[in-house]
Amino acid sequence: MDSSDQTTAPPRPLRPRTPYEALGGGETIQRIVNRFYDLMDGETQYAALRAMHAADLAPMRRSLAGWLSAWAGGPRDWFEENPGKCMMSAHRGLGVQREVAGQWADAMARAIAEVGPADRDMGKLMAERLDMMANAMAATPE
Ligand code: HEM
């Protein structure tokens, strides 16, 4: 081995960037969630979805942002505060209808596009995956 090799700092291990980082972190996710609930609260096309939720959306603004952050590979606080809680199972008893699942996915896609995450392709992927998840909630009624 050449002596110069020993003076070279070892390469730092490569860690893939998480979707959370690509989107712009917790601040961006909270802005997406806030826009999502503002749309749900303010536009009549989401009235059926709004009617399923409690009057006060503040707890949901916190909870959904926490869940999305953990889901995207960010801080896992939500999972630690809700051990073993599965989002699909949590929605099973709500009687999610296909049309209302579409409202959820539509408002979320708009919120993501309007906030414009740092990595826009990752934002599109996020919207696509959440659309699939919302539709799966409707497809698996109790
Ligand atoms: C991928 C899609 C979805 C995600 C990630 C998601 C996420 C969440 C989260 C994190 C909560 C809070 C749970 C808690 O804090 O215990 C929640 C509650 C709720 N979700 Fe969803 N949700 C999705 C789709 C939907 C859909 C499609 C509907 C209705 C059509 C819906 C209706 C509700 C309702 C009614 C609540 C309870 C809200 C309240 O108590 O005010 N969700 N959801």
Boltz pocket constraint, residues with backbone or C-beta under 6 A from the ligand:
constraints:
  - pocket:
      binder: B
      contacts: [[A, 49], [A, 52], [A, 53], [A, 54], [A, 55], [A, 56], [A, 59], [A, 60], [A, 63], [A, 64], [A, 67], [A, 87], [A, 90], [A, 91], [A, 94], [A, 96], [A, 97], [A, 100], [A, 101], [A, 102], [A, 104], [A, 105], [A, 129], [A, 130], [A, 131], [A, 133], [A, 134], [A, 137]]
      max_distance: 6.0
